[in-house]
Amino acid sequence: MNTYLNALGLISPLGNDLASTAQALFSGRSGLQKQAGWIPEQSIPVGAVNTPLAALPDALHAYENRCNRLLYAALAPLAAELDQALTRYGRARVGLVIGTSTAGILEGGQAVREGHAAAHYGRQELTSATRWLEQYLGLQGPVILISTACTSGARALLTAKRLLHSDLCDVVLCGGADSLCHLTLNGFNALEAIAAEPCQPLSANRQGINIGEAAALFLLSKEPSPIRLLGAAASSDAHHMSAPDPSGQGALRAMQGALKDAQLSASDIGYLNLHGTATVHNDAMESLAAHQLFAEHVPCSSTKPLTGHTLGAAGALEAAFCWLTLHPDYNPERRLPLHCWDGQADPKLPRLALADSNARLAKPYAMSNSFAFGGNNACVILGAST
């Protein structure tokens, strides 16, 4: 069964529409900016969305938080096609799957500091990201919230694909969203994983991650359109709570599983979006896994120097970048997202074919990796329809 990504809405540090995002993505224009106030006595690069965000409708005020405002912005471009789907198939046949890791934690932290946490409890629940959408759209089909840290957005696409293939839905609204918040930034800082400058994936000089925020939503269905979701798979290392299996075998299993699901071989892939966080352990294990599967034959890049690591949204956002890469309307020159770094390769890591300004998409399939705390891994493969 073919599964199509019929429409895309997104908002990120690169822009609030597809055209501006594509322009920034393929030119390597970073959305990172230094901000103070997130971590005490520090000014650090973050991927902030600077576009003013509309509040949720008054009837949904109980779910008002920044993460849901990001989702609301990403939903707007999909409104017409979503209305058509609801009319055609009925609300019981339209599903919803959202991945997030922060939800309303920003507002929860603010409420605690201000001494009225109880009044804001509903806003900080993880399920606030699906409850308001379910009510706003009047959905009666399956509604699922996924929170598997930094694989959440990718796992949402995997789950949505399963809902279609099991005939529980005809259309699924799926994706991910996360907002900047003090808890996650200070948490990563406590792990000594936050970089004081723009991150440098795979560099000998890499010092850690930058954090960002974003929302990306897809309409997934069986109706033909230019881009397909061909494969998706997940695996678990069961290695360590916050560190990946250094051998990269868990990551490799997810990549191989996605290829099997897509009925493709490694030689078919035209672009690999790396998880590429610029932490010592992630880049070491991912380069091992990617090199074992692709050697230096597939151009790849990490887009986190452009957006920061958007955590629960990353899997959906970077799948969206693959969607833009494959879509002829947004990438007629078949360019690839640049790997933006200092060019100082870590001699301890296997070499990969990192995309520069001359790299072009030679094959119509793109793979995107997502890895997370707890050793959970996810991988999705998109393809251009022929």
Rosetta blueprint (number, residue, H / E / L):
1 M L
2 N L
3 T L
4 Y E
5 L E
6 N E
7 A E
8 L E
9 G E
10 L E
11 I E
12 S E
13 P L
14 L L
15 G E
16 N L
17 D L
18 L H
19 A H
20 S H
21 T H
22 A H
23 Q H
24 A H
25 L H
26 F H
27 S H
28 G L
29 R L
30 S L
31 G L
32 L L
33 Q E
34 K E
35 Q E
36 A E
37 G L
38 W L
39 I L
40 P L
41 E L
42 Q L
43 S E
44 I E
45 P E
46 V E
47 G E
48 A L
49 V L
50 N L
51 T L
52 P L
53 L L
54 A L
55 A L
56 L L
57 P L
58 D H
59 A H
60 L H
61 H H
62 A H
63 Y H
64 E L
65 N L
66 R H
67 C H
68 N H
69 R H
70 L H
71 L H
72 Y H
73 A H
74 A H
75 L H
76 A H
77 P H
78 L H
79 A H
80 A H
81 E H
82 L H
83 D H
84 Q H
85 A H
86 L H
87 T H
88 R H
89 Y H
90 G L
91 R H
92 A H
93 R H
94 V E
95 G E
96 L E
97 V E
98 I E
99 G E
100 T L
101 S L
102 T L
103 A L
104 G L
105 I H
106 L H
107 E H
108 G H
109 G H
110 Q H
111 A H
112 V H
113 R H
114 E H
115 G L
116 H L
117 A H
118 A H
119 A H
120 H H
121 Y H
122 G H
123 R H
124 Q H
125 E L
126 L L
127 T L
128 S H
129 A H
130 T H
131 R H
132 W H
133 L H
134 E H
135 Q H
136 Y H
137 L H
138 G L
139 L L
140 Q L
141 G L
142 P L
143 V E
144 I E
145 L E
146 I E
147 S L
148 T L
149 A H
150 C H
151 T H
152 S H
153 G H
154 A H
155 R H
156 A H
157 L H
158 L H
159 T H
160 A H
161 K H
162 R H
163 L H
164 L H
165 H H
166 S L
167 D L
168 L L
169 C L
170 D L
171 V E
172 V E
173 L E
174 C E
175 G E
176 G E
177 A E
178 D E
179 S L
180 L L
181 C L
182 H H
183 L H
184 T H
185 L H
186 N H
187 G H
188 F H
189 N H
190 A H
191 L L
192 E L
193 A L
194 I E
195 A L
196 A L
197 E L
198 P L
199 C L
200 Q L
201 P L
202 L L
203 S E
204 A L
205 N L
206 R L
207 Q L
208 G L
209 I E
210 N L
211 I E
212 G E
213 E L
214 A E
215 A E
216 A E
217 L E
218 F E
219 L E
220 L E
221 S E
222 K L
223 E L
224 P L
225 S L
226 P L
227 I E
228 R E
229 L E
230 L E
231 G E
232 A E
233 A E
234 A E
235 S E
236 S E
237 D L
238 A L
239 H L
240 H L
241 M L
242 S L
243 A L
244 P L
245 D L
246 P L
247 S L
248 G L
249 Q H
250 G H
251 A H
252 L H
253 R H
254 A H
255 M H
256 Q H
257 G H
258 A H
259 L H
260 K H
261 D H
262 A H
263 Q L
264 L L
265 S L
266 A H
267 S H
268 D H
269 I L
270 G L
271 Y E
272 L E
273 N E
274 L L
275 H L
276 G L
277 T L
278 A L
279 T L
280 V H
281 H H
282 N H
283 D H
284 A H
285 M H
286 E H
287 S H
288 L H
289 A H
290 A H
291 H H
292 Q H
293 L H
294 F H
295 A L
296 E L
297 H L
298 V L
299 P E
300 C E
301 S E
302 S L
303 T L
304 K H
305 P H
306 L H
307 T H
308 G L
309 H E
310 T L
311 L H
312 G H
313 A H
314 A H
315 G H
316 A H
317 L H
318 E H
319 A H
320 A H
321 F H
322 C H
323 W H
324 L H
325 T H
326 L H
327 H L
328 P L
329 D L
330 Y L
331 N L
332 P L
333 E L
334 R L
335 R E
336 L L
337 P L
338 L L
339 H L
340 C L
341 W L
342 D L
343 G L
344 Q L
345 A E
346 D L
347 P L
348 K L
349 L L
350 P L
351 R L
352 L L
353 A E
354 L E
355 A L
356 D L
357 S L
358 N L
359 A L
360 R E
361 L L
362 A L
363 K L
364 P L
365 Y E
366 A E
367 M E
368 S E
369 N E
370 S E
371 F E
372 A E
373 F H
374 G H
375 G H
376 N E
377 N E
378 A E
379 C E
380 V E
381 I E
382 L E
383 G E
384 A E
385 S L
386 T L
